[in-house]
Amino acid sequence: MATFDLPELPETRVTPQLMLGAASPLWAYFGAAAAGGVAYWWMTRWTQPVNLEALFGAKPAATLAPVIEAAAEPVVEAAEAVAETAEAVVEA
């Protein structure tokens, strides 16, 4: 059998390297985690009940009763006038 003399190769060590900085694939994981957190936050905020009356400063109905009665008086008077006119037309 023939033996071959091969040249000596320099010894190299293969060490695992961690990519850091802007080229790191870990940014994708960070972005996915951040996007998931934001989505969860918005989801929980949109599903909470909101008291719109308190938000806009509406007054309770008891304090609005005189205002509603004052606003309804012209409407009641107009309805009575229409009823009287209708009765007069029917009688005629």
PDB file of N, CA, C and O in Angstrom:
ATOM      1  N   MET A   1       0.801  -1.151   0.000  1.00  0.00           N
ATOM      2  CA  MET A   1       0.000   0.000   0.000  1.00  0.00           C
ATOM      3  C   MET A   1       0.866   1.244   0.000  1.00  0.00           C
ATOM      4  O   MET A   1       1.954   1.284   0.575  1.00  0.00           O
ATOM      5  N   ALA A   2       0.338   2.259  -0.669  1.00  0.00           N
ATOM      6  CA  ALA A   2       1.112   3.492  -0.765  1.00  0.00           C
ATOM      7  C   ALA A   2       0.686   4.444   0.336  1.00  0.00           C
ATOM      8  O   ALA A   2      -0.492   4.549   0.678  1.00  0.00           O
ATOM      9  N   THR A   3       1.647   5.112   0.866  1.00  0.00           N
ATOM     10  CA  THR A   3       1.344   6.113   1.871  1.00  0.00           C
ATOM     11  C   THR A   3       1.517   7.472   1.241  1.00  0.00           C
ATOM     12  O   THR A   3       2.410   7.695   0.424  1.00  0.00           O
ATOM     13  N   PHE A   4       0.684   8.332   1.621  1.00  0.00           N
ATOM     14  CA  PHE A   4       0.727   9.697   1.092  1.00  0.00           C
ATOM     15  C   PHE A   4       1.187  10.632   2.176  1.00  0.00           C
ATOM     16  O   PHE A   4       0.769  10.535   3.330  1.00  0.00           O
ATOM     17  N   ASP A   5       2.039  11.521   1.795  1.00  0.00           N
ATOM     18  CA  ASP A   5       2.466  12.548   2.723  1.00  0.00           C
ATOM     19  C   ASP A   5       1.610  13.784   2.480  1.00  0.00           C
ATOM     20  O   ASP A   5       1.739  14.450   1.453  1.00  0.00           O
ATOM     21  N   LEU A   6       0.751  14.078   3.417  1.00  0.00           N
ATOM     22  CA  LEU A   6      -0.108  15.252   3.304  1.00  0.00           C
ATOM     23  C   LEU A   6       0.536  16.414   4.043  1.00  0.00           C
ATOM     24  O   LEU A   6       1.188  16.218   5.068  1.00  0.00           O
ATOM     25  N   PRO A   7       0.353  17.625   3.524  1.00  0.00           N
ATOM     26  CA  PRO A   7       0.919  18.776   4.242  1.00  0.00           C
ATOM     27  C   PRO A   7       0.197  18.962   5.574  1.00  0.00           C
ATOM     28  O   PRO A   7      -0.983  18.640   5.715  1.00  0.00           O
ATOM     29  N   GLU A   8       0.914  19.473   6.512  1.00  0.00           N
ATOM     30  CA  GLU A   8       0.340  19.728   7.825  1.00  0.00           C
ATOM     31  C   GLU A   8      -0.602  20.926   7.728  1.00  0.00           C
ATOM     32  O   GLU A   8      -0.237  21.974   7.196  1.00  0.00           O
ATOM     33  N   LEU A   9      -1.800  20.760   8.241  1.00  0.00           N
ATOM     34  CA  LEU A   9      -2.790  21.848   8.270  1.00  0.00           C
ATOM     35  C   LEU A   9      -2.727  22.522   9.634  1.00  0.00           C
ATOM     36  O   LEU A   9      -2.551  21.861  10.658  1.00  0.00           O
ATOM     37  N   PRO A  10      -2.872  23.829   9.637  1.00  0.00           N
ATOM     38  CA  PRO A  10      -2.864  24.500  10.945  1.00  0.00           C
ATOM     39  C   PRO A  10      -4.104  24.079  11.745  1.00  0.00           C
ATOM     40  O   PRO A  10      -5.197  23.895  11.210  1.00  0.00           O
ATOM     41  N   GLU A  11      -3.879  23.943  13.012  1.00  0.00           N
ATOM     42  CA  GLU A  11      -4.972  23.517  13.875  1.00  0.00           C
ATOM     43  C   GLU A  11      -5.907  24.708  14.100  1.00  0.00           C
ATOM     44  O   GLU A  11      -5.475  25.775  14.536  1.00  0.00           O
ATOM     45  N   THR A  12      -7.149  24.517  13.806  1.00  0.00           N
ATOM     46  CA  THR A  12      -8.141  25.586  14.025  1.00  0.00           C
ATOM     47  C   THR A  12      -9.131  25.116  15.062  1.00  0.00           C
ATOM     48  O   THR A  12      -9.488  23.941  15.141  1.00  0.00           O
ATOM     49  N   ARG A  13      -9.552  26.061  15.840  1.00  0.00           N
ATOM     50  CA  ARG A  13     -10.552  25.756  16.857  1.00  0.00           C
ATOM     51  C   ARG A  13     -11.875  26.380  16.422  1.00  0.00           C
ATOM     52  O   ARG A  13     -11.939  27.564  16.092  1.00  0.00           O
ATOM     53  N   VAL A  14     -12.885  25.599  16.429  1.00  0.00           N
ATOM     54  CA  VAL A  14     -14.218  26.092  16.100  1.00  0.00           C
ATOM     55  C   VAL A  14     -14.925  26.383  17.418  1.00  0.00           C
ATOM     56  O   VAL A  14     -15.195  25.485  18.215  1.00  0.00           O
ATOM     57  N   THR A  15     -15.214  27.654  17.620  1.00  0.00           N
ATOM     58  CA  THR A  15     -15.920  28.049  18.835  1.00  0.00           C
ATOM     59  C   THR A  15     -17.255  28.663  18.426  1.00  0.00           C
ATOM     60  O   THR A  15     -17.338  29.378  17.426  1.00  0.00           O
ATOM     61  N   PRO A  16     -18.267  28.389  19.181  1.00  0.00           N
ATOM     62  CA  PRO A  16     -19.552  29.020  18.851  1.00  0.00           C
ATOM     63  C   PRO A  16     -19.462  30.525  19.084  1.00  0.00           C
ATOM     64  O   PRO A  16     -18.918  30.985  20.088  1.00  0.00           O
ATOM     65  N   GLN A  17     -19.999  31.264  18.149  1.00  0.00           N
ATOM     66  CA  GLN A  17     -19.967  32.714  18.258  1.00  0.00           C
ATOM     67  C   GLN A  17     -21.392  33.234  18.388  1.00  0.00           C
ATOM     68  O   GLN A  17     -22.299  32.773  17.694  1.00  0.00           O
ATOM     69  N   LEU A  18     -21.573  34.164  19.252  1.00  0.00           N
ATOM     70  CA  LEU A  18     -22.880  34.771  19.470  1.00  0.00           C
ATOM     71  C   LEU A  18     -22.903  36.097  18.729  1.00  0.00           C
ATOM     72  O   LEU A  18     -22.083  36.981  18.976  1.00  0.00           O
ATOM     73  N   MET A  19     -23.854  36.217  17.823  1.00  0.00           N
ATOM     74  CA  MET A  19     -23.965  37.469  17.075  1.00  0.00           C
ATOM     75  C   MET A  19     -24.620  38.513  17.964  1.00  0.00           C
ATOM     76  O   MET A  19     -25.709  38.292  18.493  1.00  0.00           O
ATOM     77  N   LEU A  20     -23.978  39.612  18.121  1.00  0.00           N
ATOM     78  CA  LEU A  20     -24.507  40.687  18.948  1.00  0.00           C
ATOM     79  C   LEU A  20     -24.644  41.939  18.105  1.00  0.00           C
ATOM     80  O   LEU A  20     -24.035  42.067  17.042  1.00  0.00           O
ATOM     81  N   GLY A  21     -25.457  42.861  18.603  1.00  0.00           N
ATOM     82  CA  GLY A  21     -25.591  44.134  17.919  1.00  0.00           C
ATOM     83  C   GLY A  21     -26.715  44.122  16.899  1.00  0.00           C
ATOM     84  O   GLY A  21     -27.679  43.368  17.030  1.00  0.00           O
ATOM     85  N   ALA A  22     -26.583  44.965  15.880  1.00  0.00           N
ATOM     86  CA  ALA A  22     -27.644  45.141  14.891  1.00  0.00           C
ATOM     87  C   ALA A  22     -27.850  43.898  14.042  1.00  0.00           C
ATOM     88  O   ALA A  22     -28.948  43.695  13.524  1.00  0.00           O
ATOM     89  N   ALA A  23     -26.831  43.058  13.879  1.00  0.00           N
ATOM     90  CA  ALA A  23     -26.941  41.876  13.037  1.00  0.00           C
ATOM     91  C   ALA A  23     -27.511  40.679  13.779  1.00  0.00           C
ATOM     92  O   ALA A  23     -27.663  39.604  13.199  1.00  0.00           O
ATOM     93  N   SER A  24     -27.823  40.853  15.040  1.00  0.00           N
ATOM     94  CA  SER A  24     -28.269  39.724  15.850  1.00  0.00           C
ATOM     95  C   SER A  24     -29.670  39.270  15.465  1.00  0.00           C
ATOM     96  O   SER A  24     -30.556  40.104  15.279  1.00  0.00           O
ATOM     97  N   PRO A  25     -29.882  37.979  15.343  1.00  0.00           N
ATOM     98  CA  PRO A  25     -31.242  37.492  15.090  1.00  0.00           C
ATOM     99  C   PRO A  25     -32.132  37.583  16.328  1.00  0.00           C
ATOM    100  O   PRO A  25     -33.339  37.355  16.246  1.00  0.00           O
ATOM    101  N   LEU A  26     -31.542  37.912  17.466  1.00  0.00           N
ATOM    102  CA  LEU A  26     -32.332  38.031  18.683  1.00  0.00           C
ATOM    103  C   LEU A  26     -33.259  39.240  18.646  1.00  0.00           C
ATOM    104  O   LEU A  26     -34.226  39.289  19.406  1.00  0.00           O
ATOM    105  N   TRP A  27     -32.986  40.216  17.781  1.00  0.00           N
ATOM    106  CA  TRP A  27     -33.867  41.376  17.660  1.00  0.00           C
ATOM    107  C   TRP A  27     -35.260  40.959  17.215  1.00  0.00           C
ATOM    108  O   TRP A  27     -36.249  41.567  17.623  1.00  0.00           O
ATOM    109  N   ALA A  28     -35.345  39.927  16.383  1.00  0.00           N
ATOM    110  CA  ALA A  28     -36.650  39.445  15.929  1.00  0.00           C
ATOM    111  C   ALA A  28     -37.447  38.890  17.108  1.00  0.00           C
ATOM    112  O   ALA A  28     -38.656  39.104  17.191  1.00  0.00           O
ATOM    113  N   TYR A  29     -36.791  38.188  18.007  1.00  0.00           N
ATOM    114  CA  TYR A  29     -37.479  37.667  19.185  1.00  0.00           C
ATOM    115  C   TYR A  29     -37.936  38.803  20.106  1.00  0.00           C
ATOM    116  O   TYR A  29     -39.038  38.768  20.652  1.00  0.00           O
ATOM    117  N   PHE A  30     -37.088  39.791  20.265  1.00  0.00           N
ATOM    118  CA  PHE A  30     -37.450  40.945  21.076  1.00  0.00           C
ATOM    119  C   PHE A  30     -38.640  41.669  20.450  1.00  0.00           C
ATOM    120  O   PHE A  30     -39.575  42.049  21.155  1.00  0.00           O
ATOM    121  N   GLY A  31     -38.612  41.860  19.145  1.00  0.00           N
ATOM    122  CA  GLY A  31     -39.718  42.532  18.462  1.00  0.00           C
ATOM    123  C   GLY A  31     -41.011  41.746  18.576  1.00  0.00           C
ATOM    124  O   GLY A  31     -42.074  42.336  18.769  1.00  0.00           O
ATOM    125  N   ALA A  32     -40.941  40.436  18.462  1.00  0.00           N
ATOM    126  CA  ALA A  32     -42.143  39.610  18.586  1.00  0.00           C
ATOM    127  C   ALA A  32     -42.707  39.685  20.003  1.00  0.00           C
ATOM    128  O   ALA A  32     -43.921  39.758  20.188  1.00  0.00           O
ATOM    129  N   ALA A  33     -41.832  39.666  20.991  1.00  0.00           N
ATOM    130  CA  ALA A  33     -42.297  39.749  22.381  1.00  0.00           C
ATOM    131  C   ALA A  33     -42.923  41.116  22.652  1.00  0.00           C
ATOM    132  O   ALA A  33     -43.950  41.205  23.325  1.00  0.00           O
ATOM    133  N   ALA A  34     -42.310  42.179  22.133  1.00  0.00           N
ATOM    134  CA  ALA A  34     -42.851  43.525  22.333  1.00  0.00           C
ATOM    135  C   ALA A  34     -44.193  43.671  21.631  1.00  0.00           C
ATOM    136  O   ALA A  34     -45.123  44.247  22.196  1.00  0.00           O
ATOM    137  N   ALA A  35     -44.309  43.161  20.410  1.00  0.00           N
ATOM    138  CA  ALA A  35     -45.571  43.245  19.675  1.00  0.00           C
ATOM    139  C   ALA A  35     -46.663  42.460  20.388  1.00  0.00           C
ATOM    140  O   ALA A  35     -47.810  42.902  20.441  1.00  0.00           O
ATOM    141  N   GLY A  36     -46.322  41.313  20.931  1.00  0.00           N
ATOM    142  CA  GLY A  36     -47.307  40.540  21.685  1.00  0.00           C
ATOM    143  C   GLY A  36     -47.757  41.268  22.936  1.00  0.00           C
ATOM    144  O   GLY A  36     -48.939  41.244  23.280  1.00  0.00           O
ATOM    145  N   GLY A  37     -46.828  41.913  23.617  1.00  0.00           N
ATOM    146  CA  GLY A  37     -47.184  42.680  24.811  1.00  0.00           C
ATOM    147  C   GLY A  37     -48.092  43.851  24.487  1.00  0.00           C
ATOM    148  O   GLY A  37     -49.050  44.110  25.214  1.00  0.00           O
ATOM    149  N   VAL A  38     -47.805  44.557  23.410  1.00  0.00           N
ATOM    150  CA  VAL A  38     -48.644  45.692  23.005  1.00  0.00           C
ATOM    151  C   VAL A  38     -50.034  45.208  22.601  1.00  0.00           C
ATOM    152  O   VAL A  38     -51.036  45.829  22.956  1.00  0.00           O
ATOM    153  N   ALA A  39     -50.097  44.113  21.867  1.00  0.00           N
ATOM    154  CA  ALA A  39     -51.391  43.574  21.453  1.00  0.00           C
ATOM    155  C   ALA A  39     -52.219  43.163  22.671  1.00  0.00           C
ATOM    156  O   ALA A  39     -53.423  43.413  22.717  1.00  0.00           O
ATOM    157  N   TYR A  40     -51.585  42.540  23.644  1.00  0.00           N
ATOM    158  CA  TYR A  40     -52.305  42.147  24.856  1.00  0.00           C
ATOM    159  C   TYR A  40     -52.797  43.372  25.613  1.00  0.00           C
ATOM    160  O   TYR A  40     -53.924  43.382  26.110  1.00  0.00           O
ATOM    161  N   TRP A  41     -51.960  44.413  25.707  1.00  0.00           N
ATOM    162  CA  TRP A  41     -52.351  45.631  26.421  1.00  0.00           C
ATOM    163  C   TRP A  41     -53.560  46.274  25.762  1.00  0.00           C
ATOM    164  O   TRP A  41     -54.515  46.626  26.454  1.00  0.00           O
ATOM    165  N   TRP A  42     -53.546  46.438  24.444  1.00  0.00           N
ATOM    166  CA  TRP A  42     -54.682  47.040  23.741  1.00  0.00           C
ATOM    167  C   TRP A  42     -55.921  46.174  23.871  1.00  0.00           C
ATOM    168  O   TRP A  42     -57.023  46.696  24.039  1.00  0.00           O
ATOM    169  N   MET A  43     -55.759  44.851  23.796  1.00  0.00           N
ATOM    170  CA  MET A  43     -56.902  43.957  23.900  1.00  0.00           C
ATOM    171  C   MET A  43     -57.586  44.108  25.259  1.00  0.00           C
ATOM    172  O   MET A  43     -58.815  44.112  25.336  1.00  0.00           O
ATOM    173  N   THR A  44     -56.808  44.230  26.316  1.00  0.00           N
ATOM    174  CA  THR A  44     -57.409  44.351  27.640  1.00  0.00           C
ATOM    175  C   THR A  44     -57.992  45.737  27.873  1.00  0.00           C
ATOM    176  O   THR A  44     -58.918  45.871  28.673  1.00  0.00           O
ATOM    177  N   ARG A  45     -57.494  46.762  27.216  1.00  0.00           N
ATOM    178  CA  ARG A  45     -58.034  48.109  27.388  1.00  0.00           C
ATOM    179  C   ARG A  45     -59.354  48.268  26.639  1.00  0.00           C
ATOM    180  O   ARG A  45     -60.270  48.916  27.145  1.00  0.00           O
ATOM    181  N   TRP A  46     -59.468  47.693  25.450  1.00  0.00           N
ATOM    182  CA  TRP A  46     -60.674  47.855  24.643  1.00  0.00           C
ATOM    183  C   TRP A  46     -61.842  47.053  25.168  1.00  0.00           C
ATOM    184  O   TRP A  46     -62.987  47.347  24.826  1.00  0.00           O
ATOM    185  N   THR A  47     -61.594  46.058  25.980  1.00  0.00           N
ATOM    186  CA  THR A  47     -62.679  45.224  26.483  1.00  0.00           C
ATOM    187  C   THR A  47     -63.158  45.659  27.859  1.00  0.00           C
ATOM    188  O   THR A  47     -64.059  45.029  28.412  1.00  0.00           O
ATOM    189  N   GLN A  48     -62.588  46.711  28.428  1.00  0.00           N
ATOM    190  CA  GLN A  48     -63.037  47.172  29.733  1.00  0.00           C
ATOM    191  C   GLN A  48     -64.250  48.075  29.572  1.00  0.00           C
ATOM    192  O   GLN A  48     -64.276  48.916  28.673  1.00  0.00           O
ATOM    193  N   PRO A  49     -65.259  47.915  30.430  1.00  0.00           N
ATOM    194  CA  PRO A  49     -66.428  48.798  30.346  1.00  0.00           C
ATOM    195  C   PRO A  49     -66.049  50.210  30.771  1.00  0.00           C
ATOM    196  O   PRO A  49     -65.220  50.406  31.660  1.00  0.00           O
ATOM    197  N   VAL A  50     -66.665  51.178  30.129  1.00  0.00           N
ATOM    198  CA  VAL A  50     -66.380  52.584  30.419  1.00  0.00           C
ATOM    199  C   VAL A  50     -67.693  53.279  30.740  1.00  0.00           C
ATOM    200  O   VAL A  50     -68.677  53.105  30.021  1.00  0.00           O
ATOM    201  N   ASN A  51     -67.719  54.055  31.797  1.00  0.00           N
ATOM    202  CA  ASN A  51     -68.894  54.834  32.160  1.00  0.00           C
ATOM    203  C   ASN A  51     -68.824  56.152  31.400  1.00  0.00           C
ATOM    204  O   ASN A  51     -68.185  57.101  31.855  1.00  0.00           O
ATOM    205  N   LEU A  52     -69.480  56.213  30.239  1.00  0.00           N
ATOM    206  CA  LEU A  52     -69.392  57.396  29.393  1.00  0.00           C
ATOM    207  C   LEU A  52     -70.041  58.610  30.028  1.00  0.00           C
ATOM    208  O   LEU A  52     -69.597  59.737  29.805  1.00  0.00           O
ATOM    209  N   GLU A  53     -71.099  58.395  30.827  1.00  0.00           N
ATOM    210  CA  GLU A  53     -71.743  59.538  31.474  1.00  0.00           C
ATOM    211  C   GLU A  53     -70.773  60.237  32.426  1.00  0.00           C
ATOM    212  O   GLU A  53     -70.708  61.466  32.466  1.00  0.00           O
ATOM    213  N   ALA A  54     -70.028  59.452  33.182  1.00  0.00           N
ATOM    214  CA  ALA A  54     -69.049  60.039  34.099  1.00  0.00           C
ATOM    215  C   ALA A  54     -67.894  60.649  33.329  1.00  0.00           C
ATOM    216  O   ALA A  54     -67.334  61.668  33.733  1.00  0.00           O
ATOM    217  N   LEU A  55     -67.539  60.018  32.214  1.00  0.00           N
ATOM    218  CA  LEU A  55     -66.430  60.525  31.418  1.00  0.00           C
ATOM    219  C   LEU A  55     -66.732  61.903  30.846  1.00  0.00           C
ATOM    220  O   LEU A  55     -65.858  62.769  30.810  1.00  0.00           O
ATOM    221  N   PHE A  56     -67.974  62.109  30.395  1.00  0.00           N
ATOM    222  CA  PHE A  56     -68.352  63.387  29.788  1.00  0.00           C
ATOM    223  C   PHE A  56     -68.950  64.359  30.789  1.00  0.00           C
ATOM    224  O   PHE A  56     -69.342  65.462  30.409  1.00  0.00           O
ATOM    225  N   GLY A  57     -69.030  63.985  32.039  1.00  0.00           N
ATOM    226  CA  GLY A  57     -69.505  64.896  33.084  1.00  0.00           C
ATOM    227  C   GLY A  57     -71.007  65.095  33.064  1.00  0.00           C
ATOM    228  O   GLY A  57     -71.472  66.191  33.379  1.00  0.00           O
ATOM    229  N   ALA A  58     -71.778  64.098  32.712  1.00  0.00           N
ATOM    230  CA  ALA A  58     -73.237  64.216  32.701  1.00  0.00           C
ATOM    231  C   ALA A  58     -73.760  64.316  34.131  1.00  0.00           C
ATOM    232  O   ALA A  58     -73.212  63.720  35.057  1.00  0.00           O
ATOM    233  N   LYS A  59     -74.836  65.087  34.284  1.00  0.00           N
ATOM    234  CA  LYS A  59     -75.435  65.237  35.606  1.00  0.00           C
ATOM    235  C   LYS A  59     -76.432  64.110  35.844  1.00  0.00           C
ATOM    236  O   LYS A  59     -76.993  63.579  34.885  1.00  0.00           O
ATOM    237  N   PRO A  60     -76.664  63.736  37.081  1.00  0.00           N
ATOM    238  CA  PRO A  60     -77.661  62.702  37.370  1.00  0.00           C
ATOM    239  C   PRO A  60     -79.051  63.138  36.896  1.00  0.00           C
ATOM    240  O   PRO A  60     -79.329  64.333  36.800  1.00  0.00           O
ATOM    241  N   ALA A  61     -79.907  62.182  36.605  1.00  0.00           N
ATOM    242  CA  ALA A  61     -81.235  62.467  36.064  1.00  0.00           C
ATOM    243  C   ALA A  61     -82.085  63.270  37.044  1.00  0.00           C
ATOM    244  O   ALA A  61     -82.920  64.061  36.606  1.00  0.00           O
ATOM    245  N   ALA A  62     -81.907  63.099  38.342  1.00  0.00           N
ATOM    246  CA  ALA A  62     -82.707  63.828  39.329  1.00  0.00           C
ATOM    247  C   ALA A  62     -82.464  65.334  39.246  1.00  0.00           C
ATOM    248  O   ALA A  62     -83.388  66.116  39.466  1.00  0.00           O
ATOM    249  N   THR A  63     -81.268  65.742  38.940  1.00  0.00           N
ATOM    250  CA  THR A  63     -80.978  67.171  38.844  1.00  0.00           C
ATOM    251  C   THR A  63     -81.449  67.744  37.515  1.00  0.00           C
ATOM    252  O   THR A  63     -81.568  68.961  37.374  1.00  0.00           O
ATOM    253  N   LEU A  64     -81.718  66.887  36.545  1.00  0.00           N
ATOM    254  CA  LEU A  64     -82.166  67.362  35.239  1.00  0.00           C
ATOM    255  C   LEU A  64     -83.685  67.408  35.119  1.00  0.00           C
ATOM    256  O   LEU A  64     -84.189  67.906  34.112  1.00  0.00           O
ATOM    257  N   ALA A  65     -84.434  66.912  36.099  1.00  0.00           N
ATOM    258  CA  ALA A  65     -85.894  66.854  36.014  1.00  0.00           C
ATOM    259  C   ALA A  65     -86.515  68.226  35.776  1.00  0.00           C
ATOM    260  O   ALA A  65     -87.376  68.330  34.902  1.00  0.00           O
ATOM    261  N   PRO A  66     -86.137  69.293  36.496  1.00  0.00           N
ATOM    262  CA  PRO A  66     -86.753  70.603  36.219  1.00  0.00           C
ATOM    263  C   PRO A  66     -86.448  71.106  34.797  1.00  0.00           C
ATOM    264  O   PRO A  66     -87.291  71.743  34.165  1.00  0.00           O
ATOM    265  N   VAL A  67     -85.273  70.822  34.318  1.00  0.00           N
ATOM    266  CA  VAL A  67     -84.908  71.262  32.970  1.00  0.00           C
ATOM    267  C   VAL A  67     -85.736  70.519  31.935  1.00  0.00           C
ATOM    268  O   VAL A  67     -86.188  71.114  30.957  1.00  0.00           O
ATOM    269  N   ILE A  68     -85.935  69.226  32.144  1.00  0.00           N
ATOM    270  CA  ILE A  68     -86.726  68.425  31.206  1.00  0.00           C
ATOM    271  C   ILE A  68     -88.180  68.876  31.222  1.00  0.00           C
ATOM    272  O   ILE A  68     -88.805  68.979  30.166  1.00  0.00           O
ATOM    273  N   GLU A  69     -88.732  69.148  32.413  1.00  0.00           N
ATOM    274  CA  GLU A  69     -90.117  69.618  32.501  1.00  0.00           C
ATOM    275  C   GLU A  69     -90.287  70.963  31.820  1.00  0.00           C
ATOM    276  O   GLU A  69     -91.288  71.190  31.140  1.00  0.00           O
ATOM    277  N   ALA A  70     -89.326  71.858  31.993  1.00  0.00           N
ATOM    278  CA  ALA A  70     -89.408  73.172  31.349  1.00  0.00           C
ATOM    279  C   ALA A  70     -89.321  73.049  29.835  1.00  0.00           C
ATOM    280  O   ALA A  70     -89.977  73.803  29.116  1.00  0.00           O
ATOM    281  N   ALA A  71     -88.530  72.121  29.345  1.00  0.00           N
ATOM    282  CA  ALA A  71     -88.399  71.931  27.906  1.00  0.00           C
ATOM    283  C   ALA A  71     -89.627  71.237  27.333  1.00  0.00           C
ATOM    284  O   ALA A  71     -89.938  71.418  26.156  1.00  0.00           O
ATOM    285  N   ALA A  72     -90.332  70.447  28.139  1.00  0.00           N
ATOM    286  CA  ALA A  72     -91.494  69.702  27.658  1.00  0.00           C
ATOM    287  C   ALA A  72     -92.768  70.542  27.644  1.00  0.00           C
ATOM    288  O   ALA A  72     -93.711  70.187  26.936  1.00  0.00           O
ATOM    289  N   GLU A  73     -92.837  71.641  28.397  1.00  0.00           N
ATOM    290  CA  GLU A  73     -94.049  72.464  28.467  1.00  0.00           C
ATOM    291  C   GLU A  73     -94.516  72.954  27.099  1.00  0.00           C
ATOM    292  O   GLU A  73     -95.701  72.811  26.798  1.00  0.00           O
ATOM    293  N   PRO A  74     -93.660  73.520  26.256  1.00  0.00           N
ATOM    294  CA  PRO A  74     -94.153  73.963  24.940  1.00  0.00           C
ATOM    295  C   PRO A  74     -94.672  72.813  24.086  1.00  0.00           C
ATOM    296  O   PRO A  74     -95.615  72.984  23.314  1.00  0.00           O
ATOM    297  N   VAL A  75     -94.066  71.660  24.223  1.00  0.00           N
ATOM    298  CA  VAL A  75     -94.504  70.500  23.449  1.00  0.00           C
ATOM    299  C   VAL A  75     -95.890  70.055  23.916  1.00  0.00           C
ATOM    300  O   VAL A  75     -96.746  69.720  23.097  1.00  0.00           O
ATOM    301  N   VAL A  76     -96.109  70.050  25.226  1.00  0.00           N
ATOM    302  CA  VAL A  76     -97.410  69.661  25.769  1.00  0.00           C
ATOM    303  C   VAL A  76     -98.476  70.659  25.339  1.00  0.00           C
ATOM    304  O   VAL A  76     -99.578  70.261  24.961  1.00  0.00           O
ATOM    305  N   GLU A  77     -98.165  71.939  25.391  1.00  0.00           N
ATOM    306  CA  GLU A  77     -99.116  72.970  24.977  1.00  0.00           C
ATOM    307  C   GLU A  77     -99.463  72.830  23.499  1.00  0.00           C
ATOM    308  O   GLU A  77    -100.620  72.988  23.110  1.00  0.00           O
ATOM    309  N   ALA A  78     -98.456  72.534  22.675  1.00  0.00           N
ATOM    310  CA  ALA A  78     -98.711  72.359  21.245  1.00  0.00           C
ATOM    311  C   ALA A  78     -99.575  71.133  20.999  1.00  0.00           C
ATOM    312  O   ALA A  78    -100.451  71.168  20.135  1.00  0.00           O
ATOM    313  N   ALA A  79     -99.351  70.049  21.733  1.00  0.00           N
ATOM    314  CA  ALA A  79    -100.154  68.839  21.577  1.00  0.00           C
ATOM    315  C   ALA A  79    -101.597  69.088  21.991  1.00  0.00           C
ATOM    316  O   ALA A  79    -102.516  68.584  21.345  1.00  0.00           O
ATOM    317  N   GLU A  80    -101.817  69.861  23.066  1.00  0.00           N
ATOM    318  CA  GLU A  80    -103.177  70.200  23.497  1.00  0.00           C
ATOM    319  C   GLU A  80    -103.875  71.049  22.451  1.00  0.00           C
ATOM    320  O   GLU A  80    -105.064  70.868  22.189  1.00  0.00           O
ATOM    321  N   ALA A  81    -103.134  71.979  21.849  1.00  0.00           N
ATOM    322  CA  ALA A  81    -103.728  72.829  20.812  1.00  0.00           C
ATOM    323  C   ALA A  81    -104.123  72.007  19.601  1.00  0.00           C
ATOM    324  O   ALA A  81    -105.179  72.243  19.013  1.00  0.00           O
ATOM    325  N   VAL A  82    -103.303  71.056  19.221  1.00  0.00           N
ATOM    326  CA  VAL A  82    -103.620  70.184  18.084  1.00  0.00           C
ATOM    327  C   VAL A  82    -104.846  69.332  18.408  1.00  0.00           C
ATOM    328  O   VAL A  82    -105.699  69.131  17.544  1.00  0.00           O
ATOM    329  N   ALA A  83    -104.946  68.830  19.637  1.00  0.00           N
ATOM    330  CA  ALA A  83    -106.101  68.017  20.030  1.00  0.00           C
ATOM    331  C   ALA A  83    -107.379  68.843  20.002  1.00  0.00           C
ATOM    332  O   ALA A  83    -108.415  68.365  19.539  1.00  0.00           O
ATOM    333  N   GLU A  84    -107.316  70.082  20.494  1.00  0.00           N
ATOM    334  CA  GLU A  84    -108.506  70.960  20.465  1.00  0.00           C
ATOM    335  C   GLU A  84    -108.916  71.258  19.033  1.00  0.00           C
ATOM    336  O   GLU A  84    -110.105  71.258  18.714  1.00  0.00           O
ATOM    337  N   THR A  85    -107.945  71.511  18.172  1.00  0.00           N
ATOM    338  CA  THR A  85    -108.237  71.788  16.767  1.00  0.00           C
ATOM    339  C   THR A  85    -108.852  70.574  16.096  1.00  0.00           C
ATOM    340  O   THR A  85    -109.784  70.703  15.302  1.00  0.00           O
ATOM    341  N   ALA A  86    -108.337  69.401  16.411  1.00  0.00           N
ATOM    342  CA  ALA A  86    -108.878  68.170  15.833  1.00  0.00           C
ATOM    343  C   ALA A  86    -110.319  67.962  16.281  1.00  0.00           C
ATOM    344  O   ALA A  86    -111.158  67.563  15.473  1.00  0.00           O
ATOM    345  N   GLU A  87    -110.627  68.225  17.557  1.00  0.00           N
ATOM    346  CA  GLU A  87    -112.007  68.097  18.058  1.00  0.00           C
ATOM    347  C   GLU A  87    -112.924  69.082  17.353  1.00  0.00           C
ATOM    348  O   GLU A  87    -114.051  68.732  17.002  1.00  0.00           O
ATOM    349  N   ALA A  88    -112.451  70.327  17.137  1.00  0.00           N
ATOM    350  CA  ALA A  88    -113.254  71.322  16.461  1.00  0.00           C
ATOM    351  C   ALA A  88    -113.546  70.927  15.018  1.00  0.00           C
ATOM    352  O   ALA A  88    -114.643  71.168  14.514  1.00  0.00           O
ATOM    353  N   VAL A  89    -112.563  70.320  14.353  1.00  0.00           N
ATOM    354  CA  VAL A  89    -112.741  69.878  12.970  1.00  0.00           C
ATOM    355  C   VAL A  89    -113.743  68.723  12.929  1.00  0.00           C
ATOM    356  O   VAL A  89    -114.585  68.666  12.033  1.00  0.00           O
ATOM    357  N   VAL A  90    -113.657  67.812  13.883  1.00  0.00           N
ATOM    358  CA  VAL A  90    -114.577  66.681  13.913  1.00  0.00           C
ATOM    359  C   VAL A  90    -116.013  67.150  14.173  1.00  0.00           C
ATOM    360  O   VAL A  90    -116.948  66.637  13.559  1.00  0.00           O
ATOM    361  N   GLU A  91    -116.195  68.112  15.069  1.00  0.00           N
ATOM    362  CA  GLU A  91    -117.525  68.646  15.386  1.00  0.00           C
ATOM    363  C   GLU A  91    -118.095  69.399  14.187  1.00  0.00           C
ATOM    364  O   GLU A  91    -119.301  69.376  13.943  1.00  0.00           O
ATOM    365  N   ALA A  92    -117.228  70.057  13.452  1.00  0.00           N
ATOM    366  CA  ALA A  92    -117.715  70.840  12.305  1.00  0.00           C
ATOM    367  C   ALA A  92    -118.073  69.864  11.216  1.00  0.00           C
ATOM    368  O   ALA A  92    -118.510  70.272  10.140  1.00  0.00           O
TER     369      ALA A  92
END
